[in-house]
Amino acid sequence: MSSYDEVFHAGVNIIHGSNGSGKSTIADFIFFGLGGDLKDWKAFAPRAEQVYIQLITKSGTLSLRRDVGDRRRPAHVYLLSARWTRLSSPKESWQTLPYRRPDHGYSFSQVLFNAIGLPGVDQ
């Protein structure tokens, strides 16, 4: 399977193309990779195994991975340890973060919101 890799610039980015070229699928994967609960996948989307996203924030680079596969398993997002910089880093270098806020520790969204400097996020 091939992959789609795009570097976005600061500001507004526009994804354009003809009808059926995959614009909505790319937007869906960005939404999903950032923690969205996507229920209505496009026809070809289930062929993907994972979504990888790297965000450059004031706190540094945040590398995220989310498995597309089994919908029956709890949703987790994987955060790449700071000492690794490549998305192809070994599986054990990724920290597992729950999708929902745990009793102890941090959820994926808490880490993400803190990294982008969103005020008022409970830590």
Phi and psi restraints in degrees (range 20) as a CNS / XPLOR table:
assign (resid 1 and name C) (resid 2 and name N)
       (resid 2 and name CA) (resid 2 and name C) 1.0 -85.1 20.0 2
assign (resid 2 and name N) (resid 2 and name CA)
       (resid 2 and name C) (resid 3 and name N) 1.0 171.4 20.0 2
assign (resid 2 and name C) (resid 3 and name N)
       (resid 3 and name CA) (resid 3 and name C) 1.0 -129.1 20.0 2
assign (resid 3 and name N) (resid 3 and name CA)
       (resid 3 and name C) (resid 4 and name N) 1.0 162.6 20.0 2
assign (resid 3 and name C) (resid 4 and name N)
       (resid 4 and name CA) (resid 4 and name C) 1.0 -113.0 20.0 2
assign (resid 4 and name N) (resid 4 and name CA)
       (resid 4 and name C) (resid 5 and name N) 1.0 125.8 20.0 2
assign (resid 4 and name C) (resid 5 and name N)
       (resid 5 and name CA) (resid 5 and name C) 1.0 -131.8 20.0 2
assign (resid 5 and name N) (resid 5 and name CA)
       (resid 5 and name C) (resid 6 and name N) 1.0 120.4 20.0 2
assign (resid 5 and name C) (resid 6 and name N)
       (resid 6 and name CA) (resid 6 and name C) 1.0 -136.5 20.0 2
assign (resid 6 and name N) (resid 6 and name CA)
       (resid 6 and name C) (resid 7 and name N) 1.0 135.8 20.0 2
assign (resid 6 and name C) (resid 7 and name N)
       (resid 7 and name CA) (resid 7 and name C) 1.0 -100.8 20.0 2
assign (resid 7 and name N) (resid 7 and name CA)
       (resid 7 and name C) (resid 8 and name N) 1.0 119.2 20.0 2
assign (resid 7 and name C) (resid 8 and name N)
       (resid 8 and name CA) (resid 8 and name C) 1.0 -92.2 20.0 2
assign (resid 8 and name N) (resid 8 and name CA)
       (resid 8 and name C) (resid 9 and name N) 1.0 151.9 20.0 2
assign (resid 8 and name C) (resid 9 and name N)
       (resid 9 and name CA) (resid 9 and name C) 1.0 -101.0 20.0 2
assign (resid 9 and name N) (resid 9 and name CA)
       (resid 9 and name C) (resid 10 and name N) 1.0 167.4 20.0 2
assign (resid 9 and name C) (resid 10 and name N)
       (resid 10 and name CA) (resid 10 and name C) 1.0 -62.8 20.0 2
assign (resid 10 and name N) (resid 10 and name CA)
       (resid 10 and name C) (resid 11 and name N) 1.0 141.8 20.0 2
assign (resid 10 and name C) (resid 11 and name N)
       (resid 11 and name CA) (resid 11 and name C) 1.0 100.1 20.0 2
assign (resid 11 and name N) (resid 11 and name CA)
       (resid 11 and name C) (resid 12 and name N) 1.0 -158.1 20.0 2
assign (resid 11 and name C) (resid 12 and name N)
       (resid 12 and name CA) (resid 12 and name C) 1.0 -81.3 20.0 2
assign (resid 12 and name N) (resid 12 and name CA)
       (resid 12 and name C) (resid 13 and name N) 1.0 131.4 20.0 2
assign (resid 12 and name C) (resid 13 and name N)
       (resid 13 and name CA) (resid 13 and name C) 1.0 -116.7 20.0 2
assign (resid 13 and name N) (resid 13 and name CA)
       (resid 13 and name C) (resid 14 and name N) 1.0 138.7 20.0 2
assign (resid 13 and name C) (resid 14 and name N)
       (resid 14 and name CA) (resid 14 and name C) 1.0 -116.1 20.0 2
assign (resid 14 and name N) (resid 14 and name CA)
       (resid 14 and name C) (resid 15 and name N) 1.0 127.1 20.0 2
assign (resid 14 and name C) (resid 15 and name N)
       (resid 15 and name CA) (resid 15 and name C) 1.0 -98.8 20.0 2
assign (resid 15 and name N) (resid 15 and name CA)
       (resid 15 and name C) (resid 16 and name N) 1.0 117.8 20.0 2
assign (resid 15 and name C) (resid 16 and name N)
       (resid 16 and name CA) (resid 16 and name C) 1.0 -128.3 20.0 2
assign (resid 16 and name N) (resid 16 and name CA)
       (resid 16 and name C) (resid 17 and name N) 1.0 156.3 20.0 2
assign (resid 16 and name C) (resid 17 and name N)
       (resid 17 and name CA) (resid 17 and name C) 1.0 169.9 20.0 2
assign (resid 17 and name N) (resid 17 and name CA)
       (resid 17 and name C) (resid 18 and name N) 1.0 173.3 20.0 2
assign (resid 17 and name C) (resid 18 and name N)
       (resid 18 and name CA) (resid 18 and name C) 1.0 -73.7 20.0 2
assign (resid 18 and name N) (resid 18 and name CA)
       (resid 18 and name C) (resid 19 and name N) 1.0 167.2 20.0 2
assign (resid 18 and name C) (resid 19 and name N)
       (resid 19 and name CA) (resid 19 and name C) 1.0 -57.2 20.0 2
assign (resid 19 and name N) (resid 19 and name CA)
       (resid 19 and name C) (resid 20 and name N) 1.0 135.7 20.0 2
assign (resid 19 and name C) (resid 20 and name N)
       (resid 20 and name CA) (resid 20 and name C) 1.0 79.5 20.0 2
assign (resid 20 and name N) (resid 20 and name CA)
       (resid 20 and name C) (resid 21 and name N) 1.0 9.3 20.0 2
assign (resid 20 and name C) (resid 21 and name N)
       (resid 21 and name CA) (resid 21 and name C) 1.0 -85.8 20.0 2
assign (resid 21 and name N) (resid 21 and name CA)
       (resid 21 and name C) (resid 22 and name N) 1.0 -8.7 20.0 2
assign (resid 21 and name C) (resid 22 and name N)
       (resid 22 and name CA) (resid 22 and name C) 1.0 110.3 20.0 2
assign (resid 22 and name N) (resid 22 and name CA)
       (resid 22 and name C) (resid 23 and name N) 1.0 10.5 20.0 2
assign (resid 22 and name C) (resid 23 and name N)
       (resid 23 and name CA) (resid 23 and name C) 1.0 -59.5 20.0 2
assign (resid 23 and name N) (resid 23 and name CA)
       (resid 23 and name C) (resid 24 and name N) 1.0 -47.6 20.0 2
assign (resid 23 and name C) (resid 24 and name N)
       (resid 24 and name CA) (resid 24 and name C) 1.0 -66.4 20.0 2
assign (resid 24 and name N) (resid 24 and name CA)
       (resid 24 and name C) (resid 25 and name N) 1.0 -35.8 20.0 2
assign (resid 24 and name C) (resid 25 and name N)
       (resid 25 and name CA) (resid 25 and name C) 1.0 -64.3 20.0 2
assign (resid 25 and name N) (resid 25 and name CA)
       (resid 25 and name C) (resid 26 and name N) 1.0 -42.4 20.0 2
assign (resid 25 and name C) (resid 26 and name N)
       (resid 26 and name CA) (resid 26 and name C) 1.0 -62.1 20.0 2
assign (resid 26 and name N) (resid 26 and name CA)
       (resid 26 and name C) (resid 27 and name N) 1.0 -46.2 20.0 2
assign (resid 26 and name C) (resid 27 and name N)
       (resid 27 and name CA) (resid 27 and name C) 1.0 -61.3 20.0 2
assign (resid 27 and name N) (resid 27 and name CA)
       (resid 27 and name C) (resid 28 and name N) 1.0 -40.2 20.0 2
assign (resid 27 and name C) (resid 28 and name N)
       (resid 28 and name CA) (resid 28 and name C) 1.0 -61.8 20.0 2
assign (resid 28 and name N) (resid 28 and name CA)
       (resid 28 and name C) (resid 29 and name N) 1.0 -43.1 20.0 2
assign (resid 28 and name C) (resid 29 and name N)
       (resid 29 and name CA) (resid 29 and name C) 1.0 -67.9 20.0 2
assign (resid 29 and name N) (resid 29 and name CA)
       (resid 29 and name C) (resid 30 and name N) 1.0 -35.3 20.0 2
assign (resid 29 and name C) (resid 30 and name N)
       (resid 30 and name CA) (resid 30 and name C) 1.0 -63.5 20.0 2
assign (resid 30 and name N) (resid 30 and name CA)
       (resid 30 and name C) (resid 31 and name N) 1.0 -46.7 20.0 2
assign (resid 30 and name C) (resid 31 and name N)
       (resid 31 and name CA) (resid 31 and name C) 1.0 -57.6 20.0 2
assign (resid 31 and name N) (resid 31 and name CA)
       (resid 31 and name C) (resid 32 and name N) 1.0 -48.5 20.0 2
assign (resid 31 and name C) (resid 32 and name N)
       (resid 32 and name CA) (resid 32 and name C) 1.0 -64.0 20.0 2
assign (resid 32 and name N) (resid 32 and name CA)
       (resid 32 and name C) (resid 33 and name N) 1.0 -45.2 20.0 2
assign (resid 32 and name C) (resid 33 and name N)
       (resid 33 and name CA) (resid 33 and name C) 1.0 -62.9 20.0 2
assign (resid 33 and name N) (resid 33 and name CA)
       (resid 33 and name C) (resid 34 and name N) 1.0 -27.2 20.0 2
assign (resid 33 and name C) (resid 34 and name N)
       (resid 34 and name CA) (resid 34 and name C) 1.0 -90.8 20.0 2
assign (resid 34 and name N) (resid 34 and name CA)
       (resid 34 and name C) (resid 35 and name N) 1.0 10.8 20.0 2
assign (resid 34 and name C) (resid 35 and name N)
       (resid 35 and name CA) (resid 35 and name C) 1.0 106.0 20.0 2
assign (resid 35 and name N) (resid 35 and name CA)
       (resid 35 and name C) (resid 36 and name N) 1.0 0.6 20.0 2
assign (resid 35 and name C) (resid 36 and name N)
       (resid 36 and name CA) (resid 36 and name C) 1.0 -66.8 20.0 2
assign (resid 36 and name N) (resid 36 and name CA)
       (resid 36 and name C) (resid 37 and name N) 1.0 150.5 20.0 2
assign (resid 36 and name C) (resid 37 and name N)
       (resid 37 and name CA) (resid 37 and name C) 1.0 -97.7 20.0 2
assign (resid 37 and name N) (resid 37 and name CA)
       (resid 37 and name C) (resid 38 and name N) 1.0 91.9 20.0 2
assign (resid 37 and name C) (resid 38 and name N)
       (resid 38 and name CA) (resid 38 and name C) 1.0 -90.7 20.0 2
assign (resid 38 and name N) (resid 38 and name CA)
       (resid 38 and name C) (resid 39 and name N) 1.0 119.5 20.0 2
assign (resid 38 and name C) (resid 39 and name N)
       (resid 39 and name CA) (resid 39 and name C) 1.0 -104.0 20.0 2
assign (resid 39 and name N) (resid 39 and name CA)
       (resid 39 and name C) (resid 40 and name N) 1.0 -27.5 20.0 2
assign (resid 39 and name C) (resid 40 and name N)
       (resid 40 and name CA) (resid 40 and name C) 1.0 -109.9 20.0 2
assign (resid 40 and name N) (resid 40 and name CA)
       (resid 40 and name C) (resid 41 and name N) 1.0 83.3 20.0 2
assign (resid 40 and name C) (resid 41 and name N)
       (resid 41 and name CA) (resid 41 and name C) 1.0 -75.1 20.0 2
assign (resid 41 and name N) (resid 41 and name CA)
       (resid 41 and name C) (resid 42 and name N) 1.0 147.1 20.0 2
assign (resid 41 and name C) (resid 42 and name N)
       (resid 42 and name CA) (resid 42 and name C) 1.0 -69.9 20.0 2
assign (resid 42 and name N) (resid 42 and name CA)
       (resid 42 and name C) (resid 43 and name N) 1.0 163.8 20.0 2
assign (resid 42 and name C) (resid 43 and name N)
       (resid 43 and name CA) (resid 43 and name C) 1.0 -55.1 20.0 2
assign (resid 43 and name N) (resid 43 and name CA)
       (resid 43 and name C) (resid 44 and name N) 1.0 -43.0 20.0 2
assign (resid 43 and name C) (resid 44 and name N)
       (resid 44 and name CA) (resid 44 and name C) 1.0 -90.2 20.0 2
assign (resid 44 and name N) (resid 44 and name CA)
       (resid 44 and name C) (resid 45 and name N) 1.0 -12.4 20.0 2
assign (resid 44 and name C) (resid 45 and name N)
       (resid 45 and name CA) (resid 45 and name C) 1.0 -58.4 20.0 2
assign (resid 45 and name N) (resid 45 and name CA)
       (resid 45 and name C) (resid 46 and name N) 1.0 -40.2 20.0 2
assign (resid 45 and name C) (resid 46 and name N)
       (resid 46 and name CA) (resid 46 and name C) 1.0 -63.2 20.0 2
assign (resid 46 and name N) (resid 46 and name CA)
       (resid 46 and name C) (resid 47 and name N) 1.0 -11.1 20.0 2
assign (resid 46 and name C) (resid 47 and name N)
       (resid 47 and name CA) (resid 47 and name C) 1.0 -71.3 20.0 2
assign (resid 47 and name N) (resid 47 and name CA)
       (resid 47 and name C) (resid 48 and name N) 1.0 -20.4 20.0 2
assign (resid 47 and name C) (resid 48 and name N)
       (resid 48 and name CA) (resid 48 and name C) 1.0 -75.9 20.0 2
assign (resid 48 and name N) (resid 48 and name CA)
       (resid 48 and name C) (resid 49 and name N) 1.0 147.4 20.0 2
assign (resid 48 and name C) (resid 49 and name N)
       (resid 49 and name CA) (resid 49 and name C) 1.0 -98.1 20.0 2
assign (resid 49 and name N) (resid 49 and name CA)
       (resid 49 and name C) (resid 50 and name N) 1.0 -40.5 20.0 2
assign (resid 49 and name C) (resid 50 and name N)
       (resid 50 and name CA) (resid 50 and name C) 1.0 -143.7 20.0 2
assign (resid 50 and name N) (resid 50 and name CA)
       (resid 50 and name C) (resid 51 and name N) 1.0 160.7 20.0 2
assign (resid 50 and name C) (resid 51 and name N)
       (resid 51 and name CA) (resid 51 and name C) 1.0 -118.0 20.0 2
assign (resid 51 and name N) (resid 51 and name CA)
       (resid 51 and name C) (resid 52 and name N) 1.0 130.2 20.0 2
assign (resid 51 and name C) (resid 52 and name N)
       (resid 52 and name CA) (resid 52 and name C) 1.0 -115.2 20.0 2
assign (resid 52 and name N) (resid 52 and name CA)
       (resid 52 and name C) (resid 53 and name N) 1.0 133.9 20.0 2
assign (resid 52 and name C) (resid 53 and name N)
       (resid 53 and name CA) (resid 53 and name C) 1.0 -136.8 20.0 2
assign (resid 53 and name N) (resid 53 and name CA)
       (resid 53 and name C) (resid 54 and name N) 1.0 135.3 20.0 2
assign (resid 53 and name C) (resid 54 and name N)
       (resid 54 and name CA) (resid 54 and name C) 1.0 -117.2 20.0 2
assign (resid 54 and name N) (resid 54 and name CA)
       (resid 54 and name C) (resid 55 and name N) 1.0 129.9 20.0 2
assign (resid 54 and name C) (resid 55 and name N)
       (resid 55 and name CA) (resid 55 and name C) 1.0 -116.6 20.0 2
assign (resid 55 and name N) (resid 55 and name CA)
       (resid 55 and name C) (resid 56 and name N) 1.0 132.8 20.0 2
assign (resid 55 and name C) (resid 56 and name N)
       (resid 56 and name CA) (resid 56 and name C) 1.0 -98.8 20.0 2
assign (resid 56 and name N) (resid 56 and name CA)
       (resid 56 and name C) (resid 57 and name N) 1.0 116.9 20.0 2
assign (resid 56 and name C) (resid 57 and name N)
       (resid 57 and name CA) (resid 57 and name C) 1.0 -120.4 20.0 2
assign (resid 57 and name N) (resid 57 and name CA)
       (resid 57 and name C) (resid 58 and name N) 1.0 173.1 20.0 2
assign (resid 57 and name C) (resid 58 and name N)
       (resid 58 and name CA) (resid 58 and name C) 1.0 -62.8 20.0 2
assign (resid 58 and name N) (resid 58 and name CA)
       (resid 58 and name C) (resid 59 and name N) 1.0 -25.2 20.0 2
assign (resid 58 and name C) (resid 59 and name N)
       (resid 59 and name CA) (resid 59 and name C) 1.0 -82.1 20.0 2
assign (resid 59 and name N) (resid 59 and name CA)
       (resid 59 and name C) (resid 60 and name N) 1.0 -11.5 20.0 2
assign (resid 59 and name C) (resid 60 and name N)
       (resid 60 and name CA) (resid 60 and name C) 1.0 127.1 20.0 2
assign (resid 60 and name N) (resid 60 and name CA)
       (resid 60 and name C) (resid 61 and name N) 1.0 -169.7 20.0 2
assign (resid 60 and name C) (resid 61 and name N)
       (resid 61 and name CA) (resid 61 and name C) 1.0 -86.4 20.0 2
assign (resid 61 and name N) (resid 61 and name CA)
       (resid 61 and name C) (resid 62 and name N) 1.0 129.1 20.0 2
assign (resid 61 and name C) (resid 62 and name N)
       (resid 62 and name CA) (resid 62 and name C) 1.0 -110.2 20.0 2
assign (resid 62 and name N) (resid 62 and name CA)
       (resid 62 and name C) (resid 63 and name N) 1.0 118.2 20.0 2
assign (resid 62 and name C) (resid 63 and name N)
       (resid 63 and name CA) (resid 63 and name C) 1.0 -105.9 20.0 2
assign (resid 63 and name N) (resid 63 and name CA)
       (resid 63 and name C) (resid 64 and name N) 1.0 125.7 20.0 2
assign (resid 63 and name C) (resid 64 and name N)
       (resid 64 and name CA) (resid 64 and name C) 1.0 -121.3 20.0 2
assign (resid 64 and name N) (resid 64 and name CA)
       (resid 64 and name C) (resid 65 and name N) 1.0 144.1 20.0 2
assign (resid 64 and name C) (resid 65 and name N)
       (resid 65 and name CA) (resid 65 and name C) 1.0 -135.5 20.0 2
assign (resid 65 and name N) (resid 65 and name CA)
       (resid 65 and name C) (resid 66 and name N) 1.0 137.2 20.0 2
assign (resid 65 and name C) (resid 66 and name N)
       (resid 66 and name CA) (resid 66 and name C) 1.0 -137.4 20.0 2
assign (resid 66 and name N) (resid 66 and name CA)
       (resid 66 and name C) (resid 67 and name N) 1.0 129.3 20.0 2
assign (resid 66 and name C) (resid 67 and name N)
       (resid 67 and name CA) (resid 67 and name C) 1.0 -76.1 20.0 2
assign (resid 67 and name N) (resid 67 and name CA)
       (resid 67 and name C) (resid 68 and name N) 1.0 136.5 20.0 2
assign (resid 67 and name C) (resid 68 and name N)
       (resid 68 and name CA) (resid 68 and name C) 1.0 -85.3 20.0 2
assign (resid 68 and name N) (resid 68 and name CA)
       (resid 68 and name C) (resid 69 and name N) 1.0 -34.3 20.0 2
assign (resid 68 and name C) (resid 69 and name N)
       (resid 69 and name CA) (resid 69 and name C) 1.0 -38.1 20.0 2
assign (resid 69 and name N) (resid 69 and name CA)
       (resid 69 and name C) (resid 70 and name N) 1.0 -121.0 20.0 2
assign (resid 69 and name C) (resid 70 and name N)
       (resid 70 and name CA) (resid 70 and name C) 1.0 -64.0 20.0 2
assign (resid 70 and name N) (resid 70 and name CA)
       (resid 70 and name C) (resid 71 and name N) 1.0 113.6 20.0 2
assign (resid 70 and name C) (resid 71 and name N)
       (resid 71 and name CA) (resid 71 and name C) 1.0 -72.3 20.0 2
assign (resid 71 and name N) (resid 71 and name CA)
       (resid 71 and name C) (resid 72 and name N) 1.0 -15.9 20.0 2
assign (resid 71 and name C) (resid 72 and name N)
       (resid 72 and name CA) (resid 72 and name C) 1.0 -80.6 20.0 2
assign (resid 72 and name N) (resid 72 and name CA)
       (resid 72 and name C) (resid 73 and name N) 1.0 -19.9 20.0 2
assign (resid 72 and name C) (resid 73 and name N)
       (resid 73 and name CA) (resid 73 and name C) 1.0 -80.4 20.0 2
assign (resid 73 and name N) (resid 73 and name CA)
       (resid 73 and name C) (resid 74 and name N) 1.0 151.8 20.0 2
assign (resid 73 and name C) (resid 74 and name N)
       (resid 74 and name CA) (resid 74 and name C) 1.0 -61.2 20.0 2
assign (resid 74 and name N) (resid 74 and name CA)
       (resid 74 and name C) (resid 75 and name N) 1.0 144.6 20.0 2
assign (resid 74 and name C) (resid 75 and name N)
       (resid 75 and name CA) (resid 75 and name C) 1.0 -73.8 20.0 2
assign (resid 75 and name N) (resid 75 and name CA)
       (resid 75 and name C) (resid 76 and name N) 1.0 131.9 20.0 2
assign (resid 75 and name C) (resid 76 and name N)
       (resid 76 and name CA) (resid 76 and name C) 1.0 -132.2 20.0 2
assign (resid 76 and name N) (resid 76 and name CA)
       (resid 76 and name C) (resid 77 and name N) 1.0 150.9 20.0 2
assign (resid 76 and name C) (resid 77 and name N)
       (resid 77 and name CA) (resid 77 and name C) 1.0 -118.8 20.0 2
assign (resid 77 and name N) (resid 77 and name CA)
       (resid 77 and name C) (resid 78 and name N) 1.0 141.2 20.0 2
assign (resid 77 and name C) (resid 78 and name N)
       (resid 78 and name CA) (resid 78 and name C) 1.0 -108.7 20.0 2
assign (resid 78 and name N) (resid 78 and name CA)
       (resid 78 and name C) (resid 79 and name N) 1.0 128.9 20.0 2
assign (resid 78 and name C) (resid 79 and name N)
       (resid 79 and name CA) (resid 79 and name C) 1.0 -106.5 20.0 2
assign (resid 79 and name N) (resid 79 and name CA)
       (resid 79 and name C) (resid 80 and name N) 1.0 128.7 20.0 2
assign (resid 79 and name C) (resid 80 and name N)
       (resid 80 and name CA) (resid 80 and name C) 1.0 -76.9 20.0 2
assign (resid 80 and name N) (resid 80 and name CA)
       (resid 80 and name C) (resid 81 and name N) 1.0 129.5 20.0 2
assign (resid 80 and name C) (resid 81 and name N)
       (resid 81 and name CA) (resid 81 and name C) 1.0 -56.0 20.0 2
assign (resid 81 and name N) (resid 81 and name CA)
       (resid 81 and name C) (resid 82 and name N) 1.0 145.4 20.0 2
assign (resid 81 and name C) (resid 82 and name N)
       (resid 82 and name CA) (resid 82 and name C) 1.0 -59.9 20.0 2
assign (resid 82 and name N) (resid 82 and name CA)
       (resid 82 and name C) (resid 83 and name N) 1.0 -25.9 20.0 2
assign (resid 82 and name C) (resid 83 and name N)
       (resid 83 and name CA) (resid 83 and name C) 1.0 -78.7 20.0 2
assign (resid 83 and name N) (resid 83 and name CA)
       (resid 83 and name C) (resid 84 and name N) 1.0 -9.6 20.0 2
assign (resid 83 and name C) (resid 84 and name N)
       (resid 84 and name CA) (resid 84 and name C) 1.0 -106.8 20.0 2
assign (resid 84 and name N) (resid 84 and name CA)
       (resid 84 and name C) (resid 85 and name N) 1.0 142.7 20.0 2
assign (resid 84 and name C) (resid 85 and name N)
       (resid 85 and name CA) (resid 85 and name C) 1.0 -120.2 20.0 2
assign (resid 85 and name N) (resid 85 and name CA)
       (resid 85 and name C) (resid 86 and name N) 1.0 -13.2 20.0 2
assign (resid 85 and name C) (resid 86 and name N)
       (resid 86 and name CA) (resid 86 and name C) 1.0 -100.7 20.0 2
assign (resid 86 and name N) (resid 86 and name CA)
       (resid 86 and name C) (resid 87 and name N) 1.0 138.1 20.0 2
assign (resid 86 and name C) (resid 87 and name N)
       (resid 87 and name CA) (resid 87 and name C) 1.0 -64.1 20.0 2
assign (resid 87 and name N) (resid 87 and name CA)
       (resid 87 and name C) (resid 88 and name N) 1.0 -21.4 20.0 2
assign (resid 87 and name C) (resid 88 and name N)
       (resid 88 and name CA) (resid 88 and name C) 1.0 -86.6 20.0 2
assign (resid 88 and name N) (resid 88 and name CA)
       (resid 88 and name C) (resid 89 and name N) 1.0 14.4 20.0 2
assign (resid 88 and name C) (resid 89 and name N)
       (resid 89 and name CA) (resid 89 and name C) 1.0 -61.2 20.0 2
assign (resid 89 and name N) (resid 89 and name CA)
       (resid 89 and name C) (resid 90 and name N) 1.0 157.9 20.0 2
assign (resid 89 and name C) (resid 90 and name N)
       (resid 90 and name CA) (resid 90 and name C) 1.0 -56.1 20.0 2
assign (resid 90 and name N) (resid 90 and name CA)
       (resid 90 and name C) (resid 91 and name N) 1.0 148.3 20.0 2
assign (resid 90 and name C) (resid 91 and name N)
       (resid 91 and name CA) (resid 91 and name C) 1.0 -55.0 20.0 2
assign (resid 91 and name N) (resid 91 and name CA)
       (resid 91 and name C) (resid 92 and name N) 1.0 -37.4 20.0 2
assign (resid 91 and name C) (resid 92 and name N)
       (resid 92 and name CA) (resid 92 and name C) 1.0 -70.3 20.0 2
assign (resid 92 and name N) (resid 92 and name CA)
       (resid 92 and name C) (resid 93 and name N) 1.0 -10.7 20.0 2
assign (resid 92 and name C) (resid 93 and name N)
       (resid 93 and name CA) (resid 93 and name C) 1.0 -85.0 20.0 2
assign (resid 93 and name N) (resid 93 and name CA)
       (resid 93 and name C) (resid 94 and name N) 1.0 -5.4 20.0 2
assign (resid 93 and name C) (resid 94 and name N)
       (resid 94 and name CA) (resid 94 and name C) 1.0 -94.2 20.0 2
assign (resid 94 and name N) (resid 94 and name CA)
       (resid 94 and name C) (resid 95 and name N) 1.0 133.6 20.0 2
assign (resid 94 and name C) (resid 95 and name N)
       (resid 95 and name CA) (resid 95 and name C) 1.0 -90.2 20.0 2
assign (resid 95 and name N) (resid 95 and name CA)
       (resid 95 and name C) (resid 96 and name N) 1.0 131.9 20.0 2
assign (resid 95 and name C) (resid 96 and name N)
       (resid 96 and name CA) (resid 96 and name C) 1.0 -85.6 20.0 2
assign (resid 96 and name N) (resid 96 and name CA)
       (resid 96 and name C) (resid 97 and name N) 1.0 125.2 20.0 2
assign (resid 96 and name C) (resid 97 and name N)
       (resid 97 and name CA) (resid 97 and name C) 1.0 -119.4 20.0 2
assign (resid 97 and name N) (resid 97 and name CA)
       (resid 97 and name C) (resid 98 and name N) 1.0 132.7 20.0 2
assign (resid 97 and name C) (resid 98 and name N)
       (resid 98 and name CA) (resid 98 and name C) 1.0 -71.0 20.0 2
assign (resid 98 and name N) (resid 98 and name CA)
       (resid 98 and name C) (resid 99 and name N) 1.0 153.3 20.0 2
assign (resid 98 and name C) (resid 99 and name N)
       (resid 99 and name CA) (resid 99 and name C) 1.0 -71.7 20.0 2
assign (resid 99 and name N) (resid 99 and name CA)
       (resid 99 and name C) (resid 100 and name N) 1.0 -38.5 20.0 2
assign (resid 99 and name C) (resid 100 and name N)
       (resid 100 and name CA) (resid 100 and name C) 1.0 -98.4 20.0 2
assign (resid 100 and name N) (resid 100 and name CA)
       (resid 100 and name C) (resid 101 and name N) 1.0 153.6 20.0 2
assign (resid 100 and name C) (resid 101 and name N)
       (resid 101 and name CA) (resid 101 and name C) 1.0 -64.7 20.0 2
assign (resid 101 and name N) (resid 101 and name CA)
       (resid 101 and name C) (resid 102 and name N) 1.0 123.5 20.0 2
assign (resid 101 and name C) (resid 102 and name N)
       (resid 102 and name CA) (resid 102 and name C) 1.0 -84.0 20.0 2
assign (resid 102 and name N) (resid 102 and name CA)
       (resid 102 and name C) (resid 103 and name N) 1.0 168.2 20.0 2
assign (resid 102 and name C) (resid 103 and name N)
       (resid 103 and name CA) (resid 103 and name C) 1.0 -65.1 20.0 2
assign (resid 103 and name N) (resid 103 and name CA)
       (resid 103 and name C) (resid 104 and name N) 1.0 -36.7 20.0 2
assign (resid 103 and name C) (resid 104 and name N)
       (resid 104 and name CA) (resid 104 and name C) 1.0 -130.2 20.0 2
assign (resid 104 and name N) (resid 104 and name CA)
       (resid 104 and name C) (resid 105 and name N) 1.0 139.0 20.0 2
assign (resid 104 and name C) (resid 105 and name N)
       (resid 105 and name CA) (resid 105 and name C) 1.0 94.8 20.0 2
assign (resid 105 and name N) (resid 105 and name CA)
       (resid 105 and name C) (resid 106 and name N) 1.0 -163.2 20.0 2
assign (resid 105 and name C) (resid 106 and name N)
       (resid 106 and name CA) (resid 106 and name C) 1.0 -123.6 20.0 2
assign (resid 106 and name N) (resid 106 and name CA)
       (resid 106 and name C) (resid 107 and name N) 1.0 147.5 20.0 2
assign (resid 106 and name C) (resid 107 and name N)
       (resid 107 and name CA) (resid 107 and name C) 1.0 -86.7 20.0 2
assign (resid 107 and name N) (resid 107 and name CA)
       (resid 107 and name C) (resid 108 and name N) 1.0 167.2 20.0 2
assign (resid 107 and name C) (resid 108 and name N)
       (resid 108 and name CA) (resid 108 and name C) 1.0 -55.4 20.0 2
assign (resid 108 and name N) (resid 108 and name CA)
       (resid 108 and name C) (resid 109 and name N) 1.0 -47.2 20.0 2
assign (resid 108 and name C) (resid 109 and name N)
       (resid 109 and name CA) (resid 109 and name C) 1.0 -66.1 20.0 2
assign (resid 109 and name N) (resid 109 and name CA)
       (resid 109 and name C) (resid 110 and name N) 1.0 -35.3 20.0 2
assign (resid 109 and name C) (resid 110 and name N)
       (resid 110 and name CA) (resid 110 and name C) 1.0 -62.1 20.0 2
assign (resid 110 and name N) (resid 110 and name CA)
       (resid 110 and name C) (resid 111 and name N) 1.0 -43.8 20.0 2
assign (resid 110 and name C) (resid 111 and name N)
       (resid 111 and name CA) (resid 111 and name C) 1.0 -64.8 20.0 2
assign (resid 111 and name N) (resid 111 and name CA)
       (resid 111 and name C) (resid 112 and name N) 1.0 -45.2 20.0 2
assign (resid 111 and name C) (resid 112 and name N)
       (resid 112 and name CA) (resid 112 and name C) 1.0 -63.0 20.0 2
assign (resid 112 and name N) (resid 112 and name CA)
       (resid 112 and name C) (resid 113 and name N) 1.0 -48.8 20.0 2
assign (resid 112 and name C) (resid 113 and name N)
       (resid 113 and name CA) (resid 113 and name C) 1.0 -62.7 20.0 2
assign (resid 113 and name N) (resid 113 and name CA)
       (resid 113 and name C) (resid 114 and name N) 1.0 -39.6 20.0 2
assign (resid 113 and name C) (resid 114 and name N)
       (resid 114 and name CA) (resid 114 and name C) 1.0 -64.2 20.0 2
assign (resid 114 and name N) (resid 114 and name CA)
       (resid 114 and name C) (resid 115 and name N) 1.0 -41.5 20.0 2
assign (resid 114 and name C) (resid 115 and name N)
       (resid 115 and name CA) (resid 115 and name C) 1.0 -64.3 20.0 2
assign (resid 115 and name N) (resid 115 and name CA)
       (resid 115 and name C) (resid 116 and name N) 1.0 -33.5 20.0 2
assign (resid 115 and name C) (resid 116 and name N)
       (resid 116 and name CA) (resid 116 and name C) 1.0 -92.4 20.0 2
assign (resid 116 and name N) (resid 116 and name CA)
       (resid 116 and name C) (resid 117 and name N) 1.0 2.5 20.0 2
assign (resid 116 and name C) (resid 117 and name N)
       (resid 117 and name CA) (resid 117 and name C) 1.0 77.4 20.0 2
assign (resid 117 and name N) (resid 117 and name CA)
       (resid 117 and name C) (resid 118 and name N) 1.0 27.6 20.0 2
assign (resid 117 and name C) (resid 118 and name N)
       (resid 118 and name CA) (resid 118 and name C) 1.0 -71.3 20.0 2
assign (resid 118 and name N) (resid 118 and name CA)
       (resid 118 and name C) (resid 119 and name N) 1.0 118.5 20.0 2
assign (resid 118 and name C) (resid 119 and name N)
       (resid 119 and name CA) (resid 119 and name C) 1.0 -71.3 20.0 2
assign (resid 119 and name N) (resid 119 and name CA)
       (resid 119 and name C) (resid 120 and name N) 1.0 152.3 20.0 2
assign (resid 119 and name C) (resid 120 and name N)
       (resid 120 and name CA) (resid 120 and name C) 1.0 78.4 20.0 2
assign (resid 120 and name N) (resid 120 and name CA)
       (resid 120 and name C) (resid 121 and name N) 1.0 16.7 20.0 2
assign (resid 120 and name C) (resid 121 and name N)
       (resid 121 and name CA) (resid 121 and name C) 1.0 -89.9 20.0 2
assign (resid 121 and name N) (resid 121 and name CA)
       (resid 121 and name C) (resid 122 and name N) 1.0 124.2 20.0 2
assign (resid 121 and name C) (resid 122 and name N)
       (resid 122 and name CA) (resid 122 and name C) 1.0 -63.9 20.0 2
assign (resid 122 and name N) (resid 122 and name CA)
       (resid 122 and name C) (resid 123 and name N) 1.0 131.6 20.0 2
